[in-house]
Amino acid sequence: MNSVVTIPQSAPSGLRVVAMGGGTGLSTLLRGLKQYVPSVGGPHAGSCEDVPCIISHLAAVVTVTDDGGSSGRLRKDFNMLPPGDLRNCMVALSEDEHLISQLFRHRFHSGGELAGHNFGNLFVAALTEMTGDFGRAIRLAAEVLATRGHIYPATFSNVTLTARMVDGSEVRGETNITKSRVPIAELKLDPPEAEPLPETLEAIRQADLITIGPGSLYTSLITNLLVCGIPEALASARGTRVYVANLMTQANESLHLTASQHIERILAHVKDKIGDTRTPFFDYALVNTAPVPETVRQRYAAECSEVIAADVERIEAMGIRCITGDFAAQGNVVRHASDRVAATLLSVAMRKRDHPAPFPPDLIPTF
Protein backbone atom coordinates (compact mmCIF):
# COMPACT_ATOMS: atom_id res chain seq x y z
CA MET A 1 0.00 0.00 0.00
CA ASN A 2 1.60 3.23 -1.13
CA SER A 3 -1.02 5.97 -0.84
CA VAL A 4 -0.11 9.28 0.72
CA VAL A 5 -2.65 10.62 3.20
CA THR A 6 -2.79 13.89 5.07
CA ILE A 7 -3.60 14.46 8.70
CA PRO A 8 -7.10 15.84 9.27
CA GLN A 9 -7.06 19.47 10.29
CA SER A 10 -9.23 18.88 13.30
CA ALA A 11 -10.34 16.06 15.54
CA PRO A 12 -13.26 15.58 17.97
CA SER A 13 -10.71 15.50 20.76
CA GLY A 14 -6.95 15.57 20.82
CA LEU A 15 -4.88 12.41 20.65
CA ARG A 16 -3.11 11.11 23.72
CA VAL A 17 0.33 9.82 22.73
CA VAL A 18 2.96 7.82 24.62
CA ALA A 19 6.45 7.36 23.14
CA MET A 20 8.79 4.83 24.77
CA GLY A 21 12.51 4.35 24.33
CA GLY A 22 15.74 6.21 24.95
CA GLY A 23 18.79 7.67 23.32
CA THR A 24 18.87 9.56 20.04
CA GLY A 25 15.99 7.61 18.51
CA LEU A 26 13.38 8.70 21.03
CA SER A 27 14.58 12.32 20.97
CA THR A 28 14.29 12.38 17.18
CA LEU A 29 10.72 11.08 17.27
CA LEU A 30 9.70 13.54 19.99
CA ARG A 31 10.89 16.46 17.86
CA GLY A 32 8.44 15.40 15.21
CA LEU A 33 5.53 14.77 17.57
CA LYS A 34 5.86 17.99 19.60
CA GLN A 35 4.92 20.08 16.55
CA TYR A 36 1.34 18.82 16.99
CA VAL A 37 1.16 19.84 20.66
CA PRO A 38 -0.07 23.40 21.39
CA SER A 39 2.64 25.85 22.41
CA VAL A 40 2.86 26.39 26.17
CA GLY A 41 4.08 29.98 26.17
CA GLY A 42 5.13 33.03 24.23
CA PRO A 43 3.18 34.91 21.56
CA HIS A 44 1.92 31.67 19.98
CA ALA A 45 0.68 30.05 23.18
CA GLY A 46 -2.07 27.52 22.55
CA SER A 47 -1.28 27.15 18.86
CA CYS A 48 0.86 25.03 16.57
CA GLU A 49 2.95 26.57 13.84
CA ASP A 50 2.35 24.93 10.45
CA VAL A 51 0.43 21.80 11.46
CA PRO A 52 -2.88 21.11 13.24
CA CYS A 53 -2.84 20.84 17.03
CA ILE A 54 -4.07 17.27 17.29
CA ILE A 55 -2.11 16.00 20.32
CA SER A 56 -3.68 16.91 23.63
CA HIS A 57 -1.27 14.91 25.80
CA LEU A 58 2.25 13.73 24.93
CA ALA A 59 4.29 11.58 27.29
CA ALA A 60 7.77 10.11 26.92
CA VAL A 61 8.71 7.01 28.91
CA VAL A 62 12.49 6.94 29.12
CA THR A 63 15.02 4.28 30.07
CA VAL A 64 17.19 4.96 33.15
CA THR A 65 19.96 2.34 33.04
CA ASP A 66 22.84 4.39 31.63
CA ASP A 67 26.00 3.97 33.70
CA GLY A 68 28.58 5.64 31.46
CA GLY A 69 29.81 9.15 30.72
CA SER A 70 28.44 12.15 32.59
CA SER A 71 25.27 10.31 33.60
CA GLY A 72 27.23 7.41 35.04
CA ARG A 73 29.50 9.71 37.04
CA LEU A 74 26.56 11.59 38.53
CA ARG A 75 24.75 8.34 39.24
CA LYS A 76 27.73 7.17 41.28
CA ASP A 77 28.60 10.47 42.98
CA PHE A 78 25.04 11.53 43.91
CA ASN A 79 23.33 8.14 44.16
CA MET A 80 20.72 9.34 41.67
CA LEU A 81 19.19 8.00 38.49
CA PRO A 82 21.10 8.77 35.28
CA PRO A 83 19.70 12.01 33.80
CA GLY A 84 21.17 11.85 30.27
CA ASP A 85 18.35 10.29 28.24
CA LEU A 86 15.75 12.24 30.22
CA ARG A 87 17.62 15.48 29.54
CA ASN A 88 17.80 14.69 25.81
CA CYS A 89 14.03 14.21 25.75
CA MET A 90 13.46 17.47 27.63
CA VAL A 91 15.54 19.35 25.06
CA ALA A 92 13.68 17.62 22.21
CA LEU A 93 10.33 18.67 23.67
CA SER A 94 11.40 22.17 24.64
CA GLU A 95 9.41 25.13 23.37
CA ASP A 96 12.44 26.82 21.87
CA GLU A 97 15.54 24.79 21.01
CA HIS A 98 17.86 27.78 21.04
CA LEU A 99 19.83 29.32 23.91
CA ILE A 100 18.40 27.46 26.92
CA SER A 101 18.25 24.17 25.04
CA GLN A 102 21.79 24.68 23.73
CA LEU A 103 22.89 25.32 27.31
CA PHE A 104 21.29 22.06 28.44
CA ARG A 105 23.18 20.25 25.66
CA HIS A 106 26.52 21.88 26.42
CA ARG A 107 29.32 19.52 27.41
CA PHE A 108 32.38 20.85 29.26
CA HIS A 109 35.63 20.10 27.46
CA SER A 110 37.91 21.38 30.19
CA GLY A 111 37.78 22.34 33.84
CA GLY A 112 39.22 19.37 35.65
CA GLU A 113 36.42 17.34 37.18
CA LEU A 114 33.86 19.24 35.08
CA ALA A 115 35.39 17.91 31.87
CA GLY A 116 33.01 15.54 30.13
CA HIS A 117 29.99 16.59 32.16
CA ASN A 118 26.88 17.90 30.44
CA PHE A 119 25.35 21.11 31.83
CA GLY A 120 21.82 19.73 31.66
CA ASN A 121 22.86 16.68 33.67
CA LEU A 122 24.47 18.92 36.31
CA PHE A 123 21.32 21.06 36.42
CA VAL A 124 19.16 18.01 37.12
CA ALA A 125 21.67 16.82 39.74
CA ALA A 126 21.52 20.22 41.48
CA LEU A 127 17.72 20.17 41.50
CA THR A 128 17.74 16.62 42.85
CA GLU A 129 20.05 17.63 45.71
CA MET A 130 17.95 20.75 46.43
CA THR A 131 14.59 18.98 46.44
CA GLY A 132 15.65 15.51 47.55
CA ASP A 133 13.34 14.17 44.83
CA PHE A 134 14.59 13.08 41.39
CA GLY A 135 11.08 13.03 39.97
CA ARG A 136 10.43 16.60 41.08
CA ALA A 137 13.82 17.63 39.69
CA ILE A 138 12.82 16.31 36.25
CA ARG A 139 9.49 18.16 36.43
CA LEU A 140 11.18 21.44 37.41
CA ALA A 141 13.80 21.12 34.66
CA ALA A 142 11.00 20.46 32.17
CA GLU A 143 9.28 23.65 33.35
CA VAL A 144 12.47 25.65 32.74
CA LEU A 145 12.60 24.30 29.19
CA ALA A 146 8.83 24.80 28.71
CA THR A 147 8.46 21.29 27.31
CA ARG A 148 5.43 20.38 25.22
CA GLY A 149 4.99 17.06 26.95
CA HIS A 150 5.54 15.01 30.09
CA ILE A 151 8.67 12.98 30.73
CA TYR A 152 8.56 9.88 32.91
CA PRO A 153 11.51 7.70 33.90
CA ALA A 154 10.64 4.06 33.24
CA THR A 155 11.20 3.45 36.96
CA PHE A 156 12.52 5.28 40.01
CA SER A 157 14.33 2.11 41.11
CA ASN A 158 18.13 2.20 40.97
CA VAL A 159 18.49 -0.72 38.59
CA THR A 160 21.47 -2.30 36.86
CA LEU A 161 21.27 -4.04 33.51
CA THR A 162 22.59 -7.59 33.35
CA ALA A 163 22.90 -9.66 30.22
CA ARG A 164 23.33 -13.37 29.60
CA MET A 165 25.37 -13.71 26.44
CA VAL A 166 25.07 -16.49 23.86
CA ASP A 167 28.30 -18.04 25.15
CA GLY A 168 26.77 -18.39 28.63
CA SER A 169 28.74 -15.55 30.23
CA GLU A 170 27.08 -12.78 32.24
CA VAL A 171 27.86 -9.10 31.75
CA ARG A 172 26.76 -6.40 34.22
CA GLY A 173 26.15 -2.76 33.44
CA GLU A 174 24.89 -1.04 30.30
CA THR A 175 28.32 0.24 29.29
CA ASN A 176 29.92 -3.19 29.55
CA ILE A 177 27.02 -4.78 27.69
CA THR A 178 27.24 -2.37 24.78
CA LYS A 179 31.02 -2.86 24.58
CA SER A 180 30.76 -6.65 24.43
CA ARG A 181 31.26 -8.29 21.05
CA VAL A 182 29.37 -11.40 22.14
CA PRO A 183 25.67 -11.37 21.11
CA ILE A 184 23.08 -10.92 23.86
CA ALA A 185 20.83 -13.88 24.65
CA GLU A 186 18.75 -12.37 27.44
CA LEU A 187 18.55 -9.06 29.27
CA LYS A 188 17.47 -8.60 32.89
CA LEU A 189 17.18 -5.91 35.54
CA ASP A 190 18.82 -6.15 38.94
CA PRO A 191 16.78 -5.99 41.09
CA PRO A 192 14.11 -7.55 38.86
CA GLU A 193 11.08 -6.14 40.70
CA ALA A 194 11.52 -2.53 39.54
CA GLU A 195 8.17 -0.74 39.65
CA PRO A 196 6.88 1.78 37.09
CA LEU A 197 5.48 5.19 37.85
CA PRO A 198 1.69 5.18 38.28
CA GLU A 199 1.61 8.07 35.80
CA THR A 200 3.23 5.84 33.17
CA LEU A 201 0.64 3.09 33.51
CA GLU A 202 -2.19 5.63 33.42
CA ALA A 203 -0.73 7.32 30.33
CA ILE A 204 -0.53 3.95 28.55
CA ARG A 205 -4.08 3.07 29.60
CA GLN A 206 -5.49 6.31 28.19
CA ALA A 207 -3.29 6.56 25.10
CA ASP A 208 -4.63 6.59 21.56
CA LEU A 209 -1.14 5.95 20.21
CA ILE A 210 1.81 4.17 21.82
CA THR A 211 5.15 3.98 20.07
CA ILE A 212 8.15 1.83 20.95
CA GLY A 213 11.34 2.82 19.17
CA PRO A 214 13.41 3.77 17.42
CA GLY A 215 16.38 3.10 19.66
CA SER A 216 18.98 0.55 20.68
CA LEU A 217 17.19 -2.79 20.73
CA TYR A 218 18.32 -3.94 24.16
CA THR A 219 19.55 -0.87 26.04
CA SER A 220 16.81 1.57 24.96
CA LEU A 221 13.74 -0.52 24.11
CA ILE A 222 13.77 -3.89 25.89
CA THR A 223 15.08 -2.17 29.03
CA ASN A 224 11.78 -0.30 29.45
CA LEU A 225 9.80 -3.51 28.95
CA LEU A 226 11.61 -5.24 31.83
CA VAL A 227 9.96 -2.89 34.35
CA CYS A 228 7.11 -4.65 36.16
CA GLY A 229 3.67 -3.73 34.87
CA ILE A 230 4.71 -2.02 31.64
CA PRO A 231 4.43 -5.08 29.33
CA GLU A 232 1.07 -5.97 30.85
CA ALA A 233 -0.17 -2.41 30.37
CA LEU A 234 0.91 -2.45 26.73
CA ALA A 235 -0.66 -5.85 26.10
CA SER A 236 -4.05 -4.62 27.33
CA ALA A 237 -3.82 -1.08 25.92
CA ARG A 238 -6.74 0.16 23.84
CA GLY A 239 -4.55 2.51 21.84
CA THR A 240 -2.71 1.76 18.60
CA ARG A 241 0.67 0.21 19.37
CA VAL A 242 3.41 0.82 16.80
CA TYR A 243 6.93 -0.53 16.71
CA VAL A 244 9.16 2.01 14.93
CA ALA A 245 11.94 -0.03 13.38
CA ASN A 246 15.52 1.18 13.44
CA LEU A 247 17.23 2.10 10.20
CA MET A 248 20.62 0.52 10.93
CA THR A 249 21.87 -2.37 13.05
CA GLN A 250 24.29 -1.91 15.94
CA ALA A 251 27.42 -4.01 16.03
CA ASN A 252 27.14 -4.76 19.72
CA GLU A 253 23.37 -5.24 20.01
CA SER A 254 21.69 -6.18 16.75
CA LEU A 255 24.25 -7.02 14.05
CA HIS A 256 22.68 -8.95 11.14
CA LEU A 257 19.18 -8.87 12.71
CA THR A 258 16.30 -8.12 10.33
CA ALA A 259 13.34 -5.92 11.27
CA SER A 260 11.23 -8.97 12.18
CA GLN A 261 14.04 -10.40 14.32
CA HIS A 262 14.14 -7.16 16.30
CA ILE A 263 10.46 -7.67 17.08
CA GLU A 264 11.06 -11.33 17.95
CA ARG A 265 13.72 -10.33 20.49
CA ILE A 266 11.28 -7.90 22.10
CA LEU A 267 8.50 -10.48 22.27
CA ALA A 268 10.85 -13.06 23.78
CA HIS A 269 11.48 -10.70 26.71
CA VAL A 270 7.79 -10.00 27.42
CA LYS A 271 6.15 -13.36 26.70
CA ASP A 272 6.25 -14.52 30.32
CA LYS A 273 4.47 -11.35 31.44
CA ILE A 274 1.77 -10.91 28.81
CA GLY A 275 0.46 -14.48 28.81
CA ASP A 276 -1.39 -15.17 25.58
CA THR A 277 1.15 -14.42 22.84
CA ARG A 278 -1.41 -15.18 20.12
CA THR A 279 -2.61 -11.61 20.48
CA PRO A 280 -0.02 -9.31 18.84
CA PHE A 281 1.94 -7.08 21.21
CA PHE A 282 2.16 -4.56 18.36
CA ASP A 283 -0.61 -3.55 15.97
CA TYR A 284 1.73 -2.02 13.40
CA ALA A 285 5.39 -1.79 12.53
CA LEU A 286 6.72 1.28 10.76
CA VAL A 287 9.58 0.11 8.53
CA ASN A 288 11.81 2.08 6.19
CA THR A 289 12.03 0.54 2.72
CA ALA A 290 13.83 3.40 0.96
CA PRO A 291 17.46 2.78 -0.05
CA VAL A 292 20.35 4.25 1.90
CA PRO A 293 23.10 5.79 -0.31
CA GLU A 294 26.04 3.47 -0.92
CA THR A 295 28.56 6.01 0.38
CA VAL A 296 26.71 6.15 3.69
CA ARG A 297 26.40 2.35 3.83
CA GLN A 298 30.14 1.98 3.36
CA ARG A 299 30.90 4.40 6.17
CA TYR A 300 28.60 2.51 8.55
CA ALA A 301 30.08 -0.82 7.42
CA ALA A 302 33.42 0.35 8.80
CA GLU A 303 31.68 0.48 12.20
CA CYS A 304 30.16 -2.99 11.72
CA SER A 305 26.72 -1.51 11.13
CA GLU A 306 24.39 -2.25 8.23
CA VAL A 307 20.97 -1.36 6.88
CA ILE A 308 18.24 -3.38 8.58
CA ALA A 309 16.51 -5.73 6.15
CA ALA A 310 12.81 -4.87 5.85
CA ASP A 311 11.36 -8.40 5.82
CA VAL A 312 7.78 -7.16 5.63
CA GLU A 313 6.13 -10.49 4.84
CA ARG A 314 7.64 -12.11 7.91
CA ILE A 315 6.43 -9.25 10.12
CA GLU A 316 2.90 -9.48 8.75
CA ALA A 317 2.95 -13.24 9.26
CA MET A 318 3.30 -12.39 12.97
CA GLY A 319 -0.05 -10.59 12.85
CA ILE A 320 1.54 -7.14 12.71
CA ARG A 321 0.61 -4.82 9.83
CA CYS A 322 3.49 -2.98 8.19
CA ILE A 323 3.62 0.69 7.33
CA THR A 324 6.38 1.00 4.75
CA GLY A 325 7.97 3.92 2.96
CA ASP A 326 10.79 6.44 3.00
CA PHE A 327 11.35 7.36 6.64
CA ALA A 328 15.07 8.19 6.50
CA ALA A 329 16.42 11.74 6.52
CA GLN A 330 19.09 12.59 3.98
CA GLY A 331 22.55 13.29 5.36
CA ASN A 332 25.87 11.81 6.37
CA VAL A 333 24.33 10.28 9.49
CA VAL A 334 21.38 7.93 9.13
CA ARG A 335 18.47 9.27 11.17
CA HIS A 336 14.70 9.04 10.95
CA ALA A 337 12.93 11.92 9.24
CA SER A 338 11.04 13.06 12.33
CA ASP A 339 8.41 15.06 10.41
CA ARG A 340 7.44 12.19 8.10
CA VAL A 341 7.49 9.59 10.85
CA ALA A 342 5.35 11.72 13.19
CA ALA A 343 2.82 12.57 10.46
CA THR A 344 2.47 8.91 9.50
CA LEU A 345 2.05 7.68 13.07
CA LEU A 346 -0.59 10.30 13.85
CA SER A 347 -2.46 9.53 10.63
CA VAL A 348 -2.66 5.87 11.61
CA ALA A 349 -3.80 6.67 15.14
CA MET A 350 -6.52 9.08 14.07
CA ARG A 351 -7.95 6.82 11.42
CA LYS A 352 -7.81 3.81 13.70
CA ARG A 353 -9.68 5.78 16.36
CA ASP A 354 -12.32 6.98 13.89
CA HIS A 355 -12.69 3.52 12.28
CA PRO A 356 -12.05 1.13 15.16
CA ALA A 357 -13.52 -2.05 13.70
CA PRO A 358 -12.61 -3.00 11.15
CA PHE A 359 -9.74 -0.69 10.29
CA PRO A 360 -10.06 0.15 6.55
CA PRO A 361 -6.90 -1.05 4.73
CA ASP A 362 -7.00 1.83 2.26
CA LEU A 363 -6.57 4.34 5.07
CA ILE A 364 -3.15 3.07 6.12
CA PRO A 365 -0.69 5.80 5.14
CA THR A 366 2.66 5.05 3.58
CA PHE A 367 5.16 7.23 1.78
Secondary structure as GFF3:
##gff-version 3
##sequence-region A 1 367
A	DSSP	beta_strand	15	21	.	.	.	ID=ss1
A	DSSP	alpha_helix	23	33	.	.	.	ID=ss2
A	DSSP	three_ten_helix	34	36	.	.	.	ID=ss3
A	DSSP	beta_strand	55	62	.	.	.	ID=ss4
A	DSSP	alpha_helix	69	78	.	.	.	ID=ss5
A	DSSP	alpha_helix	84	93	.	.	.	ID=ss6
A	DSSP	alpha_helix	99	105	.	.	.	ID=ss7
A	DSSP	three_ten_helix	112	114	.	.	.	ID=ss8
A	DSSP	alpha_helix	119	131	.	.	.	ID=ss9
A	DSSP	alpha_helix	134	144	.	.	.	ID=ss10
A	DSSP	beta_strand	150	153	.	.	.	ID=ss11
A	DSSP	beta_strand	160	165	.	.	.	ID=ss12
A	DSSP	beta_strand	170	172	.	.	.	ID=ss13
A	DSSP	alpha_helix	174	179	.	.	.	ID=ss14
A	DSSP	beta_strand	184	190	.	.	.	ID=ss15
A	DSSP	alpha_helix	198	206	.	.	.	ID=ss16
A	DSSP	beta_strand	209	212	.	.	.	ID=ss17
A	DSSP	pi_helix	217	222	.	.	.	ID=ss18
A	DSSP	alpha_helix	223	225	.	.	.	ID=ss19
A	DSSP	alpha_helix	230	235	.	.	.	ID=ss20
A	DSSP	beta_strand	240	244	.	.	.	ID=ss21
A	DSSP	alpha_helix	259	274	.	.	.	ID=ss22
A	DSSP	beta_strand	284	288	.	.	.	ID=ss23
A	DSSP	alpha_helix	294	301	.	.	.	ID=ss24
A	DSSP	alpha_helix	312	317	.	.	.	ID=ss25
A	DSSP	beta_strand	321	325	.	.	.	ID=ss26
A	DSSP	beta_strand	328	329	.	.	.	ID=ss27
A	DSSP	beta_strand	335	336	.	.	.	ID=ss28
A	DSSP	alpha_helix	338	354	.	.	.	ID=ss29
A	DSSP	three_ten_helix	361	363	.	.	.	ID=ss30
###
